[in-house]
């Protein structure tokens, strides 16, 4: 999420504000964003374990 400024390099995807609290579409967007975070975290965790497994 871009908090302020301009996304000159296209690193952020625009997210529309939900119509109402806990709207099903907003929950879907949230789950997709969290899913990307989880996937990236697991990837980095595996790389960390490989890098420091010998220690």
Biotite code that builds the C-alpha atoms (Angstrom):
import biotite.structure as struc

atoms = struc.array([
    struc.Atom([0.000, 0.000, 0.000], chain_id="A", res_id=1, res_name="UNK", atom_name="CA", element="C"),
    struc.Atom([1.363, 3.357, -0.980], chain_id="A", res_id=2, res_name="UNK", atom_name="CA", element="C"),
    struc.Atom([0.763, 5.670, 1.967], chain_id="A", res_id=3, res_name="UNK", atom_name="CA", element="C"),
    struc.Atom([1.902, 8.925, 0.414], chain_id="A", res_id=4, res_name="UNK", atom_name="CA", element="C"),
    struc.Atom([3.822, 10.261, -2.516], chain_id="A", res_id=5, res_name="UNK", atom_name="CA", element="C"),
    struc.Atom([3.766, 8.966, -6.067], chain_id="A", res_id=6, res_name="UNK", atom_name="CA", element="C"),
    struc.Atom([4.469, 5.472, -7.318], chain_id="A", res_id=7, res_name="UNK", atom_name="CA", element="C"),
    struc.Atom([6.815, 6.461, -10.130], chain_id="A", res_id=8, res_name="UNK", atom_name="CA", element="C"),
    struc.Atom([8.024, 2.910, -10.756], chain_id="A", res_id=9, res_name="UNK", atom_name="CA", element="C"),
    struc.Atom([4.804, 0.902, -10.507], chain_id="A", res_id=10, res_name="UNK", atom_name="CA", element="C"),
    struc.Atom([5.666, -1.004, -7.327], chain_id="A", res_id=11, res_name="UNK", atom_name="CA", element="C"),
    struc.Atom([2.199, -0.721, -5.793], chain_id="A", res_id=12, res_name="UNK", atom_name="CA", element="C"),
    struc.Atom([-1.147, -2.014, -7.003], chain_id="A", res_id=13, res_name="UNK", atom_name="CA", element="C"),
    struc.Atom([-4.062, 0.360, -6.403], chain_id="A", res_id=14, res_name="UNK", atom_name="CA", element="C"),
    struc.Atom([-6.616, -0.848, -3.877], chain_id="A", res_id=15, res_name="UNK", atom_name="CA", element="C"),
    struc.Atom([-10.090, 0.625, -3.828], chain_id="A", res_id=16, res_name="UNK", atom_name="CA", element="C"),
    struc.Atom([-11.667, 1.466, -0.503], chain_id="A", res_id=17, res_name="UNK", atom_name="CA", element="C"),
    struc.Atom([-14.327, -1.031, 0.647], chain_id="A", res_id=18, res_name="UNK", atom_name="CA", element="C"),
    struc.Atom([-17.966, -0.014, 0.342], chain_id="A", res_id=19, res_name="UNK", atom_name="CA", element="C"),
    struc.Atom([-18.793, -1.185, 3.862], chain_id="A", res_id=20, res_name="UNK", atom_name="CA", element="C"),
    struc.Atom([-16.890, -2.760, 6.722], chain_id="A", res_id=21, res_name="UNK", atom_name="CA", element="C"),
    struc.Atom([-16.175, -6.477, 6.171], chain_id="A", res_id=22, res_name="UNK", atom_name="CA", element="C"),
    struc.Atom([-17.506, -6.385, 2.610], chain_id="A", res_id=23, res_name="UNK", atom_name="CA", element="C"),
    struc.Atom([-16.851, -9.767, 0.934], chain_id="A", res_id=24, res_name="UNK", atom_name="CA", element="C"),
    struc.Atom([-14.893, -8.150, -1.921], chain_id="A", res_id=25, res_name="UNK", atom_name="CA", element="C"),
    struc.Atom([-12.681, -6.291, 0.554], chain_id="A", res_id=26, res_name="UNK", atom_name="CA", element="C"),
    struc.Atom([-12.050, -9.500, 2.493], chain_id="A", res_id=27, res_name="UNK", atom_name="CA", element="C"),
    struc.Atom([-11.031, -11.215, -0.742], chain_id="A", res_id=28, res_name="UNK", atom_name="CA", element="C"),
    struc.Atom([-8.582, -8.434, -1.594], chain_id="A", res_id=29, res_name="UNK", atom_name="CA", element="C"),
    struc.Atom([-7.183, -8.608, 1.946], chain_id="A", res_id=30, res_name="UNK", atom_name="CA", element="C"),
    struc.Atom([-6.719, -12.371, 1.766], chain_id="A", res_id=31, res_name="UNK", atom_name="CA", element="C"),
    struc.Atom([-4.930, -12.057, -1.571], chain_id="A", res_id=32, res_name="UNK", atom_name="CA", element="C"),
    struc.Atom([-2.551, -9.443, -0.156], chain_id="A", res_id=33, res_name="UNK", atom_name="CA", element="C"),
    struc.Atom([-1.855, -11.496, 2.958], chain_id="A", res_id=34, res_name="UNK", atom_name="CA", element="C"),
    struc.Atom([-1.364, -14.582, 0.779], chain_id="A", res_id=35, res_name="UNK", atom_name="CA", element="C"),
    struc.Atom([1.346, -12.811, -1.225], chain_id="A", res_id=36, res_name="UNK", atom_name="CA", element="C"),
    struc.Atom([3.031, -11.754, 2.032], chain_id="A", res_id=37, res_name="UNK", atom_name="CA", element="C"),
    struc.Atom([2.906, -15.304, 3.402], chain_id="A", res_id=38, res_name="UNK", atom_name="CA", element="C"),
    struc.Atom([4.309, -16.776, 0.192], chain_id="A", res_id=39, res_name="UNK", atom_name="CA", element="C"),
    struc.Atom([7.192, -14.304, 0.141], chain_id="A", res_id=40, res_name="UNK", atom_name="CA", element="C"),
    struc.Atom([7.891, -14.828, 3.842], chain_id="A", res_id=41, res_name="UNK", atom_name="CA", element="C"),
    struc.Atom([8.052, -18.608, 3.433], chain_id="A", res_id=42, res_name="UNK", atom_name="CA", element="C"),
    struc.Atom([10.389, -18.220, 0.464], chain_id="A", res_id=43, res_name="UNK", atom_name="CA", element="C"),
    struc.Atom([12.731, -15.994, 2.459], chain_id="A", res_id=44, res_name="UNK", atom_name="CA", element="C"),
    struc.Atom([12.519, -18.303, 5.482], chain_id="A", res_id=45, res_name="UNK", atom_name="CA", element="C"),
    struc.Atom([13.618, -21.265, 3.343], chain_id="A", res_id=46, res_name="UNK", atom_name="CA", element="C"),
    struc.Atom([16.540, -19.271, 1.918], chain_id="A", res_id=47, res_name="UNK", atom_name="CA", element="C"),
    struc.Atom([17.557, -18.262, 5.452], chain_id="A", res_id=48, res_name="UNK", atom_name="CA", element="C"),
    struc.Atom([17.457, -21.866, 6.634], chain_id="A", res_id=49, res_name="UNK", atom_name="CA", element="C"),
    struc.Atom([19.664, -22.926, 3.713], chain_id="A", res_id=50, res_name="UNK", atom_name="CA", element="C"),
    struc.Atom([22.154, -20.124, 4.320], chain_id="A", res_id=51, res_name="UNK", atom_name="CA", element="C"),
    struc.Atom([22.519, -20.800, 8.031], chain_id="A", res_id=52, res_name="UNK", atom_name="CA", element="C"),
    struc.Atom([21.944, -24.568, 8.203], chain_id="A", res_id=53, res_name="UNK", atom_name="CA", element="C"),
    struc.Atom([25.679, -25.318, 8.366], chain_id="A", res_id=54, res_name="UNK", atom_name="CA", element="C"),
    struc.Atom([26.214, -23.112, 11.425], chain_id="A", res_id=55, res_name="UNK", atom_name="CA", element="C"),
])
